[in-house]
Amino acid sequence: ALQTVSIRIPISFALLVLVPALPDLAKALPQVRLDLGTIHRPTDYDQPGSALDIRFGNGSFPGREADRLTVERLVPVAAPTLARDDDWTSLPLLLVAGAREMWAEWFAAAGLSGQPRRSHRFDSFVA
């Protein structure tokens, strides 16, 4: 008999990581049927009903036990016509909805100061 495991997962992680791994996962765990629910906003995790959550973050989720699955590595990219200038703060930024301010982290790590002038917010990395 199949055992169903329900997982809440960001759509970007589902599309970029989990779906490509499904054939190997099915071979390794033939008795498991996945029931995936994609998450668009952090508040979606507040809804009951999943055995597992896959989240982006630092592992601090009150009331939850967390294990790191992977290390996130993000790099900025820009069209060559936009990237001619070294002033990244003048470029429009694509933001991903969530608790982290990823661009602020990147600017600090790159030793850049200043506030970005314009940004566009998306609910996933699959923009």
C-alpha positions in Angstrom: 0.0 0.0 0.0 1.2 3.5 -0.8 1.9 5.9 2.1 1.0 9.5 1.3 3.3 12.2 2.6 2.1 15.8 2.3 4.6 18.5 1.8 4.3 22.3 1.6 7.0 23.6 -0.7 7.8 26.9 -2.4 6.9 26.6 -6.1 10.5 27.6 -7.1 12.0 24.8 -5.0 9.4 22.3 -6.4 10.1 23.2 -10.0 13.9 23.7 -9.8 14.9 20.9 -7.3 12.1 18.5 -6.4 10.5 17.8 -9.7 13.8 16.9 -11.5 14.5 14.5 -8.6 11.2 12.7 -8.7 12.3 9.8 -10.8 15.2 9.0 -8.4 12.9 9.6 -5.4 10.3 7.2 -6.9 12.9 4.5 -7.3 14.3 5.0 -3.8 10.9 5.2 -2.1 8.4 3.2 -4.3 5.9 3.0 -1.4 5.6 6.8 -1.0 3.1 9.0 -2.8 3.8 12.7 -2.5 1.0 15.2 -2.0 2.6 18.6 -2.8 1.1 22.0 -1.9 2.9 25.0 -3.3 3.5 28.0 -1.0 3.5 31.5 -2.2 3.7 33.5 1.0 5.2 32.7 4.4 1.7 32.9 6.0 0.7 29.9 3.9 2.7 27.8 6.3 0.3 28.7 9.1 -2.4 26.5 7.6 -2.7 23.0 9.1 -2.4 19.9 7.0 1.2 18.9 6.0 3.6 16.4 7.4 6.6 18.3 6.0 7.4 21.9 5.1 10.3 22.9 2.9 11.2 26.5 3.5 13.8 29.0 2.6 15.4 30.5 5.7 17.9 30.2 8.5 16.2 27.3 10.2 14.6 29.2 13.0 10.9 28.3 12.7 9.1 28.5 16.1 7.3 25.2 16.9 9.1 23.3 14.2 12.1 21.1 14.0 14.4 22.0 11.1 17.1 20.3 9.1 19.2 22.0 6.4 18.6 20.5 2.9 20.9 22.6 0.9 23.0 25.8 1.0 21.4 28.7 -0.9 23.7 30.6 -3.2 22.2 33.6 -4.9 24.0 35.8 -7.4 22.8 39.0 -9.0 22.4 39.1 -12.8 21.6 41.9 -15.2 21.3 42.4 -18.9 24.6 43.7 -20.3 23.0 46.9 -21.3 22.0 47.6 -17.7 25.1 46.2 -16.0 27.5 48.7 -17.8 27.3 50.9 -14.7 28.9 49.8 -11.5 26.1 51.4 -9.5 23.8 48.5 -8.7 21.6 50.7 -6.5 20.4 52.6 -9.6 19.1 49.4 -11.2 15.5 48.1 -10.7 15.6 45.0 -8.5 13.5 41.9 -8.5 12.4 41.0 -5.0 11.0 37.7 -3.7 8.3 37.9 -1.1 9.4 36.5 2.2 10.9 37.4 5.6 14.4 37.9 4.3 15.7 41.1 2.7 18.0 39.3 0.3 19.1 42.4 -1.6 20.0 44.2 1.6 22.1 41.1 2.5 23.8 41.1 -0.9 24.5 44.8 -0.8 26.1 44.5 2.6 28.2 41.5 1.6 29.4 43.3 -1.5 30.3 46.3 0.6 27.8 48.6 -1.2 25.7 51.2 0.5 22.7 53.1 -0.6 19.1 52.3 -1.2 17.8 50.8 -4.4 15.6 53.2 -6.3 13.0 50.8 -7.8 12.0 47.2 -7.3 9.4 44.7 -8.4 8.2 42.0 -6.0 7.4 38.4 -7.0 6.0 35.5 -5.0 8.7 33.0 -6.1 12.1 32.7 -7.7 10.3 31.5 -10.9 9.8 35.0 -12.2 
